[in-house]
């Protein structure tokens, strides 16, 4: 049985309008419905990245180098700002790696930065960079945290990848492996200790993991699903793949490390309207349509089939970012 998310699991919505509109909510553990806890403005417009870093939220705006740190108060479920300032700009990827944050800029120099949110002050602290690294090749398409590791994938002809981690003693980035594999991945998603890569053009997928002894990527299985997946979302051990007219639910088998489909009703059944945000909130999945101002909440039962607990809740429309915050 999947564990339920803690009571304090929240969702932060941010819209990049002039008013800085935002909303905070949670998913009720009893009936599985969305409950709004705060609506407001003044959140600052034009955020490029909104990333959950443990219980904190880091917001980054590339055009003026501005950042903000905040959290969702556990007592009143309201957003509280704890830090703001400026730092280096034009980050293509901002990724939480455990308590750390890795910033990657897709420039020729391979610029990156590492930092974290200080637990005592709730302020951002830089621990490395920004600095170029000639061997930190530019043009990464995906940068994904896989447990304590980082997998960087480039969709060029060579299908290059790199694996690394943030050293706990120095809080610096350390590369541990490189290689090549199939290219043009549309989705790269961490599923617990595993990685699922999906290519929309032909429905091809690959499963792999970061080997704990070599700290390098190891493929463990391949296959095909339907093409043109709009969303590939991991909710605990379950994976939800969907497009407008079809969906699949599956998981990575712990003994064989291969992808196993547990629900596939075939074309013309289910799916999610597009465009939509689909976000894992613990074991549950929240869907939000930015144009229809509607959504859904669901989870997966013991045999790996989806159970919808709410459909059509009213949301404000045109959210730019929808982020789950522990």
N, C-alpha and C positions, 0 to 999 in steps of 0.2 A: 504494500500500500504506500502511495506517495505521501511524504510528510506535508502537512499544511504549512503555509508560510506564517511567520510570526505575526502577532497582532499589529505590530508597528509597520508592516510593509505598506508603502505608499506609492502613489503615482504622481509625478509632476508634469503638468502640461505647460508649454510656453509657446506664445505666438510672437513672431517677429514683426509686430505692428508698432506704430509710433507710441501707443499707450503702454507697451510692455505688459500685455495681458497675460495672466497666468491662472492656473487652477491647481489645487491639491486635492487628492482623494485617496480612498482606500477600497479594498474589496472585502466585504463582510465575510467573516469566516463561517458564519452559520448558514446563510442562504446564498452565498456566492454572488451577491449583487454589488455594483459599484455605488459608493457613497461619497459625495462631494463634501470636503471639509473646509475649503477656503477658495474664494474667488476674488481676484483683485487685479490691479494695474500697478505700474511703476516698477516693473521687473527689468526694465532696460530693453530696448529694441535691438534687433539684428544679431542675436547670438548665432555664431557659426557652429559651436559644439556645446552640448549640454550632456555631461557625463556623471554618472553615479560613481563615487569612490567610497566604497563601504557605506557608512551612514551619511556621508557628505555628498554635496553636489558641486561640481566645478563647471562654470559657464565661461566660455571663451569666445571673444569677438575678434575676428582677424583684421578688420579694417582699421581699428584704432588701438589694437593691442590690449584692450581692456579685458579683465577677468573678474569673476566674482565667485566666492565660496559661500555656501549656505547648507542648511540641513532642514529636515522636517522635524519639528518639535514633537517628542513622543507623548507629551501630555495633552496638547490641544490640537495636534495635527496641522499646525500652521508653519509656513515657510519662514525661516529666520536667517538673515544674512550675517555672516561672521567675518568676512574679509573681502576686500576689493582692491584693485590696483592695475598696473600695466606690466606687460612683459613682452618678449619677442613675439612676432606675429607670423601670419601666413602658414599656420600649421594645417597640414592636410589630414593628419590623424591625431586624435587625442584619445588614449586608451588607458583605462584603469587596469593595473596589473597587481592584484592584491591591494595592499595599502598604497602602492606607488602609482604614478601617472607617467606614461611615456608619450612624448610629443614627437611627431615625425613630420618633417617638411620635405616635400618631393622636389627639392631643388638639386642642382648639379653637384653641390657640395655634400649632400647627404646629411643635412643638419638635423640634430635631434636634441631633446632636453629631457631630463628626468627630475621628478619632484614628488612630493607627498603632501597630504593635509595633516598638519601637526595635531595630535590627539588632545593636547592640553590647551592649545590656543585656537584650534579650528581655523588656522590660517595656512595658506600655501607656502611651502618651503622648497626652494630649488636645491637639488643635490648634485646635478651635473648639467653642464652646458649653459646656454645653447652653444653648440660647437659642431663644426663639420667633422665628418668621418669619411675619408675617401672610399673606404671599402664598404660603407653603409650605403650601397648603391641607391640612386634615386628612383622614383617612379613606382613605389609600392602601391598596389591596388587595394590590398587588404592588410590590416594589422590587427591581430586577434589575440587576446589573452587566453591561454589554455592552462588553467591552474596557475602555477607560479611562472610558467613559461610564456614567451611571446612568439607567435608565428607570423612572419611577414611574407606576403605572396605578391609576386609581380606577374601580370598577365601578358607579358611580352612573348615573343616567339620561343624563347628558351624556357619559359615556365619556371623562373627562378624562385627559390624560397630561402629564408633564413630563420633560424631559431635562436633565441636568446633568453636571458632573464635579468632581473634586477638583483644585483648582489646585496644580500641583507646586511653585510658589514660595511660596505662602502656606499650603498644606495646608488651605484653606477650600473649602466647597462653593460652586459657581458654577452657577446655572441658565442654560441656553442655549436652551431652546425649550419651548413649550407647545402644546397643541392638543386636539382631540377625535377619537375614532374609535368604532367599534362597542364596545358594553359587555358586561359579564357574562363576561369571560374567566376561565376556570377555571385555566388554566396559561399562564404567560409564561416562556419559556425562552430563554436566550442560546445560539446555535449559532455559535460563532466570532464573526464580526462581525455576524451576522444575529440576528433575534429571531423566534421562532415563538410565536404566540398561539393557543390552542385553547379553544373553548367547548364544554363537555360537553353542554349542553341540546340542541343541534342538530348537533354535530360540525363546526361551522364553524371554519376556521382562517384566519389571516392571517400573512404573512411581511413583514418590514420590516428596516430597518437604520438606524443613526445616520449621517447624511450627514457626512462629514469636513469639508466646507467650511462648512456651516451649523450643524453640531452639533445638528440637529433630526431627529426621527423621520420616515422616508419609507417608506410601504408599497410593496411590490413584487409582491405576489401574494396570492390568496385561493383557497379551495377547501373541501372537506368530507372528513372521515374518519368513522369510527364514533363514536357518542355515548358518553358516560360513561367517558372514559379515566381509569383510576386513576393512571397514571403517564405523564409525558412527560419523557424523560431524554435529554440530549445527551451522547454519548460521542465526543469529538473532533468530526469532521464528521458523524457519523451521529446519527440521532434514533430513539429507540425509544418507541413509543406502545403502551400495553397496557391491557387490562381482563381480567376473569376468563376470558373465552372467546375472545379475539381479540387480535391484535397487528399492528402495521405497522412496517416499518423504512423510513427514507427519509433524504434529505439536502437541503440547500439548494444548488441548482445555482449555481456561481460565475459563469457567464456570464449567466444569466437572472434570478438571485436569486429563483427560484421553488422551491417544495417538490416534490421528485420522489420518488415511492414506489418502492422497490427490492424490497420483499417484502411481500406481503399474501396470506396463505393463505386468508383469508375467515373467516366466523364458525365457531365451534366448534373452531378449531385453535389450540393454544398458549395464550398469555396468561399471566398470573401470578396465583397465588392471593392473595386479598385477606383481611385486610390484610397488607401487606408493605412493607418498605423496598427501594427500587430506586435504587442509587447508582452513578454513573459513577466508575470508578477508572482514569484515563487513558482508553485506548480500550476498556477492558473494563467490564462491567456486573456488579455484585454485587447479588443479591437475597436478602433475609432476611425470613422470616416470623416475626413476634414471637410468634405463638401456636403454630405447629407446630414451632418450633426447628429448621427446615430452611432451605435456601436453594439458590442456583445461582450459577454464574459463566459468563459468555459474552462473546464479542466478535463483531465483524462482519468478514466476509471482503471481498475486493476488489470483489465485485459487489454489496455491500450486503445480504447475508443473514446472519442470526445463526448463530453456531456455539457450541453449549453445550459447555464444557470440564469442568464439574462440576455434578452435580445431587445434592441431598439431603445436603450436608455438615451435620454437627451443629453447631448454635449454641445458646448459652444463649438463653432466650426473653425476650420482653417488653422489648426494647431500645427506649428512647425516642428516642435519636439515633444515627444511623449516618452518619459523615462521612468522606470521603476527604481525606487530608492528604498533601501532596507531600513 
